[in-house]
Amino acid sequence: MKEPLSVFISYSHNEKDRPLLDAFRKHLAPLEQNGFIKIWEDAKIQASDKWEQVILQQLGQADIMIFLVSSDYLASKFVEEHEVPLALKRHEEGACKIVPVLLRECLYGLTSYAQYEFLPKDPADKRLKPVDQWDNSDRPLAITAASLLELVKHINSDRNADKDRKKAEDRGMVTDSGKHALRDVVRNLNITAELSNVHLVNCNRQEVRDRFAQGFDEREGRGDKNHYYFISACPTQMPPSVGERMIHELLGELIEKRPDAVFRQTDGSNNDRITLELLKPGYNLSETLKMFKSKCARLFKWDESTSFEDGLAAGKLPLPRYQYAILPFFIQKSAWKDFMPDFFRWIMEQFDGRTRGPKCLFFFVVYHEKLHLGCDDKSAAIIKALDELCEQYLEKKDPDCISKGHLHPLYPVSVSDLNEWLTELGENNPARRRPVLDTLVSNLPPDEKEQYQKEQTFNMDRVELVQEVVFEHYNK
């Protein structure tokens, strides 16, 4: 189990701030109870302790330093001369994080820590608002506690990455995605757009997006019971994100109005990104069908008495209230077997044979390493087989349909597309966008750096790294 992060709360002893501190501690209680943090404040000092020495010792060990800012706090001589300077020094050294919380209106802009992000901010307009000016005092403290939880997760993530990097370096390898460095430059961007999960996956690929949307409309228009989409691409081009983008764009309004209308599996530790299920074929078609039936039983939470056929017939996918079920799967090129088209055809026949239950949107991703750079014989055979499957099973329903069920390959993203994405979010100043691009380039491995220099492109996994950092920072 991870060691909880040490949190030091610095505040002013007065009749206005102390009740707010007590209320804040209650909102932080779940973080303590679940082992995310351990809190220290000077109320823990014993009568026999040398209080100044104890305070500075605890501050010197803190991972996170919370300033509860008010006019009384700014007037505290001990805070100004001892606690703040030490906290700033440790922050600059990377030893701790500073979190200023504005309890009451004051001239906080003149402080030595005014450049740090203050909390709480109103989710409606992202503007800072003192705790005592909210209609419901629980609301700003809950928002601040949630922001602290996200900070804790980021710190733990960075520390895990540092450990992995150290292990790699010990083995003679160097690996650094540059996420930590990106956070330092992203915070200087002027992002004004309201960010949602679609912003994690919607950079570039407008042509692919249009083809997908047109295919969705065609299938909906002709009343298809289900949708089947195949994507063949290199993992570095993030093919699942294409499907995830379409889910957010085409079904986002429905999900927002009725969260229980669309079944999808998400990863709470990764910004609620939609998760994929691994398709690992057995030694023959019969064994593969058996494995898939077991996967469906687990995915839809069927009990042991429910057979695959009975579950489909009853519409348990997994519950009747869903209008759509998102079912994304992936398979590695190395695992591909010649009977895979028959396997996919069997899935289509089984799910299309239902008379009850939600409409299923299947996404089958086939990973081909470096497919955007060229196609070897095995990749060519897989792509041909999937093209023929789509033509035989999908396009025969509507010979005049323009969109195809199989997309391949996906290509790297141009620098101009990333710049346009940042501009659409509100950052119109190239001088503030430039450090983000420079930081991204500086952390590329040699082959991708050469690709950038020749083509002015980034692989999509690098672009999504920027998107993730932007999303996480501006949704804190």
C-alpha positions as CSV (number, residue, x, y, z in Angstrom):
1,M,0.0,0.0,0.0
2,K,1.2,3.5,-0.8
3,E,2.5,5.7,2.0
4,P,0.0,8.6,2.5
5,L,1.3,12.0,1.5
6,S,2.1,14.4,4.4
7,V,-0.1,17.5,4.3
8,F,0.7,20.6,6.4
9,I,-2.1,23.1,7.0
10,S,-0.9,26.6,7.7
11,Y,-3.6,29.0,9.1
12,S,-4.3,31.9,11.4
13,H,-5.6,31.4,14.9
14,N,-8.7,33.7,14.9
15,E,-12.4,33.3,15.4
16,K,-13.2,33.6,11.7
17,D,-10.7,31.2,10.2
18,R,-10.7,28.4,12.8
19,P,-14.3,27.3,12.0
20,L,-13.5,27.2,8.3
21,L,-10.5,25.0,9.1
22,D,-12.6,22.7,11.1
23,A,-15.1,22.4,8.3
24,F,-12.3,21.8,5.8
25,R,-10.9,19.0,7.9
26,K,-14.2,17.2,7.7
27,H,-14.1,17.4,3.9
28,L,-10.6,16.0,3.9
29,A,-11.5,13.1,6.2
30,P,-12.3,10.7,3.3
31,L,-8.8,11.3,1.9
32,E,-7.3,10.4,5.3
33,Q,-9.5,7.4,5.8
34,N,-8.6,6.0,2.5
35,G,-4.9,6.4,3.0
36,F,-4.3,9.2,0.5
37,I,-3.0,11.8,3.0
38,K,-2.0,12.3,6.6
39,I,-2.6,15.8,8.0
40,W,-0.6,17.9,10.4
41,E,-1.6,21.2,11.9
42,D,-0.3,22.9,15.0
43,A,-3.2,21.7,17.2
44,K,-1.2,18.5,17.5
45,I,1.6,20.3,19.4
46,Q,2.0,19.0,22.9
47,A,2.4,21.4,25.9
48,S,6.0,20.3,26.4
49,D,7.0,20.8,22.8
50,K,9.0,23.7,21.5
51,W,6.3,24.8,19.1
52,E,8.4,26.8,16.6
53,Q,10.8,23.9,16.2
54,V,8.0,21.4,15.8
55,I,6.2,23.4,13.2
56,L,9.3,24.0,11.1
57,Q,10.3,20.3,11.4
58,Q,6.8,19.2,10.2
59,L,6.9,21.7,7.4
60,G,10.3,20.4,6.3
61,Q,8.8,16.9,5.9
62,A,5.5,17.9,4.2
63,D,4.6,16.8,0.6
64,I,1.8,19.3,0.3
65,M,1.6,22.7,2.0
66,I,-1.9,24.3,2.3
67,F,-2.1,28.0,3.0
68,L,-5.5,29.1,4.4
69,V,-5.4,32.7,3.3
70,S,-7.2,35.6,4.9
71,S,-6.4,39.1,6.1
72,D,-5.5,37.6,9.5
73,Y,-3.3,35.0,7.8
74,L,-1.4,37.7,5.9
75,A,-0.9,39.7,9.1
76,S,0.7,36.7,10.9
77,K,4.4,37.5,11.5
78,F,5.4,33.8,12.1
79,V,3.7,32.7,8.9
80,E,5.3,35.5,6.8
81,E,8.8,35.2,8.3
82,H,9.1,31.4,8.8
83,E,6.4,29.1,7.2
84,V,6.0,30.8,3.8
85,P,9.7,31.2,3.0
86,L,10.5,27.6,3.9
87,A,7.5,26.3,1.9
88,L,8.5,28.4,-1.1
89,K,12.1,27.2,-0.9
90,R,11.0,23.5,-0.7
91,H,8.5,24.0,-3.6
92,E,11.3,25.5,-5.8
93,E,13.4,22.5,-5.0
94,G,10.6,20.2,-6.0
95,A,10.2,18.8,-2.5
96,C,6.6,19.9,-1.9
97,K,3.5,21.5,-3.5
98,I,1.9,24.7,-2.4
99,V,-1.9,25.0,-2.4
100,P,-3.2,28.4,-1.4
101,V,-6.9,28.4,-0.3
102,L,-8.6,31.8,-0.2
103,L,-10.9,31.7,2.9
104,R,-11.7,35.4,3.0
105,E,-11.2,38.4,0.7
106,C,-7.8,40.1,1.1
107,L,-4.9,41.5,-0.9
108,Y,-3.5,38.0,-1.7
109,G,-2.2,39.3,-5.0
110,L,0.7,41.1,-3.2
111,T,2.0,37.9,-1.5
112,S,5.1,36.1,-2.5
113,Y,3.0,33.1,-3.5
114,A,0.4,35.0,-5.6
115,Q,1.7,33.2,-8.8
116,Y,0.4,29.8,-7.5
117,E,-3.1,28.7,-8.4
118,F,-5.5,29.6,-5.6
119,L,-8.7,27.6,-4.7
120,P,-11.6,27.3,-4.7
121,K,-12.8,28.2,-8.2
122,D,-16.4,28.2,-9.3
123,P,-17.0,25.4,-11.8
124,A,-19.4,27.6,-13.7
125,D,-16.9,30.3,-14.7
126,K,-13.5,29.0,-13.4
127,R,-13.2,32.2,-11.3
128,L,-11.6,32.3,-7.8
129,K,-14.2,33.0,-5.1
130,P,-13.4,33.2,-1.3
131,V,-14.9,30.4,0.8
132,D,-17.0,32.7,2.9
133,Q,-18.7,34.2,-0.2
134,W,-20.4,31.0,-1.4
135,D,-24.1,30.5,-0.6
136,N,-23.3,27.0,0.6
137,S,-20.0,26.9,2.6
138,D,-19.7,23.1,2.0
139,R,-19.5,23.6,-1.8
140,P,-16.2,25.4,-2.0
141,L,-14.6,23.1,0.6
142,A,-15.7,20.0,-1.3
143,I,-14.3,21.5,-4.5
144,T,-11.0,22.2,-2.8
145,A,-10.9,18.7,-1.3
146,A,-11.5,17.2,-4.7
147,S,-8.7,19.3,-6.2
148,L,-6.4,18.1,-3.5
149,L,-7.3,14.5,-4.3
150,E,-6.3,15.1,-7.9
151,L,-3.0,16.7,-6.8
152,V,-2.3,13.7,-4.7
153,K,-2.9,11.4,-7.6
154,H,-0.6,13.4,-9.8
155,I,2.2,13.4,-7.2
156,N,1.8,9.6,-6.8
157,S,1.8,9.1,-10.6
158,D,4.9,11.2,-11.0
159,R,6.7,9.3,-8.2
160,N,5.8,6.0,-9.8
161,A,7.1,7.3,-13.1
162,D,10.3,8.4,-11.5
163,K,10.7,4.9,-10.0
164,D,10.1,3.3,-13.3
165,R,12.5,5.7,-15.0
166,K,15.2,4.9,-12.4
167,K,14.7,1.2,-12.9
168,A,15.0,1.7,-16.7
169,E,18.2,3.8,-16.2
170,D,19.6,1.1,-14.0
171,R,19.1,-1.4,-16.8
172,G,20.8,1.0,-19.2
173,M,17.6,2.3,-20.7
174,V,16.3,5.9,-20.8
175,T,12.5,6.4,-20.8
176,D,10.7,9.7,-20.2
177,S,7.4,10.7,-21.7
178,G,8.0,14.3,-20.6
179,K,4.7,14.5,-18.8
180,H,6.2,16.2,-15.8
181,A,7.9,18.8,-17.9
182,L,4.7,19.4,-19.9
183,R,2.8,20.2,-16.7
184,D,5.2,23.1,-16.0
185,V,4.6,24.8,-19.4
186,V,0.9,23.9,-19.8
187,R,-0.1,25.9,-16.7
188,N,1.0,29.1,-18.6
189,L,-1.6,28.5,-21.3
190,N,-4.7,30.6,-21.5
191,I,-7.4,28.0,-21.8
192,T,-10.9,29.4,-21.8
193,A,-12.9,26.6,-23.3
194,E,-14.9,24.3,-21.0
195,L,-13.1,21.0,-21.2
196,S,-14.8,17.6,-21.4
197,N,-13.6,14.0,-22.1
198,V,-13.9,14.6,-25.8
199,H,-10.9,17.0,-25.6
200,L,-8.7,14.0,-24.6
201,V,-9.3,12.4,-28.0
202,N,-10.4,14.9,-30.6
203,C,-7.2,16.4,-32.1
204,N,-6.9,16.0,-35.9
205,R,-8.4,13.2,-38.0
206,Q,-11.3,15.3,-39.2
207,E,-11.5,13.2,-42.4
208,V,-11.7,10.0,-40.3
209,R,-14.2,11.6,-38.0
210,D,-16.4,12.6,-40.9
211,R,-16.3,9.1,-42.3
212,F,-17.2,7.6,-39.0
213,A,-20.1,10.0,-38.4
214,Q,-21.4,9.4,-41.9
215,G,-21.2,5.6,-41.3
216,F,-23.1,6.1,-38.0
217,D,-25.8,8.1,-39.6
218,E,-26.2,5.6,-42.4
219,R,-26.5,2.6,-40.0
220,E,-28.9,4.5,-37.8
221,G,-30.9,5.6,-40.9
222,R,-31.4,2.1,-42.2
223,G,-32.3,0.8,-38.8
224,D,-29.3,-1.5,-38.2
225,K,-29.7,-3.5,-34.9
226,N,-26.0,-3.0,-34.2
227,H,-22.9,-1.1,-35.5
228,Y,-19.6,-2.8,-36.3
229,Y,-16.4,-0.8,-36.9
230,F,-12.9,-2.2,-37.5
231,I,-9.7,-0.1,-37.2
232,S,-6.2,-1.3,-38.2
233,A,-3.4,1.0,-37.0
234,C,-0.1,1.3,-35.1
235,P,-0.5,1.6,-31.3
236,T,1.4,4.9,-31.5
237,Q,-1.5,6.4,-33.5
238,M,-4.0,5.5,-30.7
239,P,-6.7,3.8,-32.8
240,P,-9.1,3.3,-29.9
241,S,-9.3,7.1,-29.5
242,V,-11.1,7.3,-32.9
243,G,-13.9,5.2,-31.6
244,E,-13.9,7.0,-28.2
245,R,-14.1,10.3,-30.0
246,M,-17.2,9.2,-31.9
247,I,-18.9,7.9,-28.8
248,H,-18.5,11.3,-27.1
249,E,-19.5,13.3,-30.2
250,L,-22.4,11.2,-31.4
251,L,-23.8,10.0,-28.0
252,G,-22.4,12.7,-25.7
253,E,-25.7,14.6,-25.4
254,L,-27.6,11.4,-24.6
255,I,-24.9,10.4,-22.0
256,E,-25.1,13.9,-20.4
257,K,-28.9,13.8,-20.1
258,R,-29.2,10.1,-19.2
259,P,-26.0,8.6,-17.9
260,D,-27.7,5.3,-17.5
261,A,-28.7,5.1,-21.2
262,V,-25.3,4.0,-22.5
263,F,-23.4,1.0,-21.2
264,R,-19.6,1.5,-21.3
265,Q,-16.7,0.4,-19.1
266,T,-14.4,3.3,-18.0
267,D,-11.2,3.6,-16.1
268,G,-11.6,5.8,-13.1
269,S,-7.9,6.2,-12.6
270,N,-7.4,7.4,-16.2
271,N,-9.8,10.3,-16.6
272,D,-12.7,7.9,-17.1
273,R,-11.3,6.8,-20.5
274,I,-13.2,4.0,-22.1
275,T,-11.5,0.6,-21.6
276,L,-10.9,-2.1,-24.2
277,E,-11.3,-5.8,-23.8
278,L,-8.5,-8.0,-25.1
279,L,-9.5,-10.5,-27.8
280,K,-7.0,-13.4,-27.6
281,P,-7.9,-16.2,-30.0
282,G,-7.8,-19.8,-28.9
283,Y,-6.1,-22.6,-30.9
284,N,-9.1,-23.0,-33.2
285,L,-12.5,-21.3,-33.9
286,S,-14.5,-23.4,-31.5
287,E,-12.2,-22.6,-28.6
288,T,-12.2,-18.9,-29.5
289,L,-16.0,-18.9,-29.5
290,K,-16.0,-20.5,-26.1
291,M,-13.6,-17.9,-24.7
292,F,-15.7,-15.1,-26.1
293,K,-18.8,-16.4,-24.5
294,S,-17.0,-16.5,-21.1
295,K,-15.8,-12.9,-21.7
296,C,-19.4,-11.8,-22.4
297,A,-20.6,-13.5,-19.2
298,R,-18.1,-11.5,-17.2
299,L,-18.6,-8.3,-19.0
300,F,-22.4,-8.4,-18.7
301,K,-22.3,-9.9,-15.2
302,W,-24.4,-12.9,-16.0
303,D,-24.7,-15.5,-13.3
304,E,-23.5,-19.1,-13.8
305,S,-27.0,-20.3,-14.8
306,T,-27.2,-17.9,-17.7
307,S,-25.9,-19.3,-21.0
308,F,-24.6,-17.0,-23.7
309,E,-27.6,-17.8,-25.9
310,D,-30.1,-17.2,-23.0
311,G,-28.4,-13.9,-22.1
312,L,-28.6,-12.6,-25.6
313,A,-32.2,-13.7,-26.0
314,A,-33.2,-12.0,-22.8
315,G,-31.5,-8.7,-23.8
316,K,-29.2,-8.8,-20.7
317,L,-26.5,-6.5,-22.2
318,P,-26.2,-6.0,-19.3
319,L,-29.5,-4.3,-18.3
320,P,-32.7,-3.5,-20.3
321,R,-32.6,0.2,-19.5
322,Y,-29.6,0.8,-21.8
323,Q,-30.2,2.2,-25.3
324,Y,-26.7,1.6,-26.5
325,A,-23.9,-0.7,-25.3
326,I,-20.3,0.3,-26.2
327,L,-18.2,-2.9,-26.8
328,P,-14.6,-2.1,-27.7
329,F,-12.1,-4.9,-28.2
330,F,-8.5,-5.2,-29.4
331,I,-6.3,-7.9,-30.9
332,Q,-2.6,-7.9,-31.6
333,K,-1.4,-8.6,-35.1
334,S,0.8,-11.4,-33.8
335,A,-2.3,-13.2,-32.3
336,W,-4.3,-13.0,-35.6
337,K,-5.5,-16.4,-36.9
338,D,-6.9,-17.2,-40.3
339,F,-10.3,-18.0,-38.8
340,M,-10.7,-14.5,-37.4
341,P,-13.1,-13.3,-40.1
342,D,-15.4,-16.3,-39.4
343,F,-15.2,-15.4,-35.7
344,F,-16.2,-11.8,-36.3
345,R,-19.0,-13.0,-38.7
346,W,-20.3,-15.3,-36.0
347,I,-20.4,-12.3,-33.5
348,M,-22.4,-10.2,-36.0
349,E,-24.9,-13.0,-36.6
350,Q,-25.4,-13.8,-32.9
351,F,-25.9,-10.1,-31.8
352,D,-28.0,-9.2,-34.9
353,G,-30.3,-12.2,-34.1
354,R,-31.5,-10.6,-30.9
355,T,-35.0,-9.1,-30.6
356,R,-34.4,-7.4,-27.2
357,G,-31.8,-5.3,-25.5
358,P,-29.7,-2.2,-26.4
359,K,-28.1,-1.4,-29.7
360,C,-24.5,-2.5,-29.6
361,L,-21.6,-0.5,-31.0
362,F,-18.7,-2.8,-31.6
363,F,-15.2,-1.5,-32.1
364,F,-12.6,-4.0,-33.1
365,V,-9.0,-2.6,-33.1
366,V,-6.2,-4.5,-34.7
367,Y,-2.8,-3.3,-33.6
368,H,0.0,-3.4,-36.3
369,E,3.3,-2.0,-35.2
370,K,4.5,0.8,-37.5
371,L,1.6,0.3,-40.0
372,H,1.7,4.0,-40.8
373,L,5.3,3.5,-42.1
374,G,4.5,0.5,-44.3
375,C,2.6,-2.7,-44.7
376,D,4.2,-6.2,-44.6
377,D,2.7,-9.4,-45.9
378,K,0.8,-10.3,-42.7
379,S,-0.6,-6.9,-42.3
380,A,-1.7,-6.8,-45.9
381,A,-3.5,-10.2,-45.5
382,I,-5.3,-9.0,-42.3
383,I,-6.4,-5.8,-43.9
384,K,-7.6,-7.6,-47.0
385,A,-9.6,-10.1,-44.9
386,L,-11.3,-7.3,-42.9
387,D,-12.1,-5.3,-46.0
388,E,-13.7,-8.4,-47.6
389,L,-15.7,-9.1,-44.4
390,C,-17.0,-5.6,-44.3
391,E,-17.9,-5.7,-47.9
392,Q,-19.7,-9.1,-47.6
393,Y,-21.5,-8.5,-44.3
394,L,-21.9,-4.8,-43.8
395,E,-22.0,-3.1,-47.2
396,K,-24.4,-5.7,-48.6
397,K,-27.1,-4.2,-46.4
398,D,-26.8,-1.0,-48.3
399,P,-24.9,-1.1,-51.6
400,D,-25.0,2.7,-52.0
401,C,-23.4,3.4,-48.6
402,I,-20.4,5.6,-48.9
403,S,-18.7,4.8,-45.6
404,K,-16.8,1.6,-45.0
405,G,-16.6,-0.4,-41.9
406,H,-12.8,-0.7,-41.8
407,L,-10.5,2.2,-41.3
408,H,-6.7,1.9,-41.9
409,P,-4.1,3.1,-41.4
410,L,-4.1,6.2,-39.1
411,Y,-1.3,8.7,-39.6
412,P,0.7,11.0,-37.3
413,V,-0.6,14.4,-36.4
414,S,0.8,17.6,-38.0
415,V,2.1,20.4,-35.8
416,S,-0.5,22.7,-37.3
417,D,-3.3,20.5,-36.1
418,L,-2.0,20.6,-32.5
419,N,-1.6,24.3,-32.7
420,E,-5.2,24.6,-34.0
421,W,-6.4,22.4,-31.1
422,L,-4.8,24.7,-28.6
423,T,-6.2,27.8,-30.4
424,E,-9.7,26.3,-30.3
425,L,-9.3,26.0,-26.5
426,G,-8.6,29.7,-26.2
427,E,-4.8,30.0,-26.4
428,N,-4.3,32.4,-29.3
429,N,-0.8,33.5,-28.4
430,P,1.9,31.5,-30.4
431,A,4.5,32.5,-27.8
432,R,2.6,30.6,-25.1
433,R,2.0,27.6,-27.4
434,R,5.6,27.4,-28.5
435,P,7.0,26.1,-25.1
436,V,4.5,23.3,-25.2
437,L,5.7,22.1,-28.6
438,D,9.4,22.6,-27.7
439,T,8.9,20.6,-24.5
440,L,7.2,17.8,-26.4
441,V,10.0,17.7,-29.0
442,S,12.7,17.7,-26.4
443,N,11.4,14.5,-24.9
444,L,11.0,12.5,-28.2
445,P,13.1,9.4,-28.8
446,P,15.6,9.8,-31.7
447,D,13.4,8.2,-34.4
448,E,10.4,10.3,-33.5
449,K,12.5,13.4,-33.3
450,E,13.8,12.7,-36.8
451,Q,10.2,12.2,-38.0
452,Y,9.3,15.6,-36.5
453,Q,12.2,17.3,-38.2
454,K,11.4,15.8,-41.6
455,E,7.6,15.8,-41.5
456,Q,6.6,18.3,-38.8
457,T,4.4,15.6,-37.2
458,F,3.9,13.9,-33.9
459,N,2.6,10.4,-33.2
460,M,-0.8,10.5,-31.7
461,D,0.3,9.0,-28.4
462,R,2.5,12.1,-27.9
463,V,-0.3,14.5,-28.8
464,E,-2.7,12.7,-26.4
465,L,-0.1,13.2,-23.7
466,V,-0.4,17.0,-24.2
467,Q,-4.2,16.7,-24.3
468,E,-4.1,14.7,-21.0
469,V,-1.9,17.3,-19.2
470,V,-4.1,20.2,-20.4
471,F,-7.3,18.4,-19.5
472,E,-6.1,17.4,-16.0
473,H,-4.6,20.9,-15.2
474,Y,-7.6,22.9,-16.3
475,N,-10.1,20.6,-14.7
476,K,-8.5,20.5,-11.3
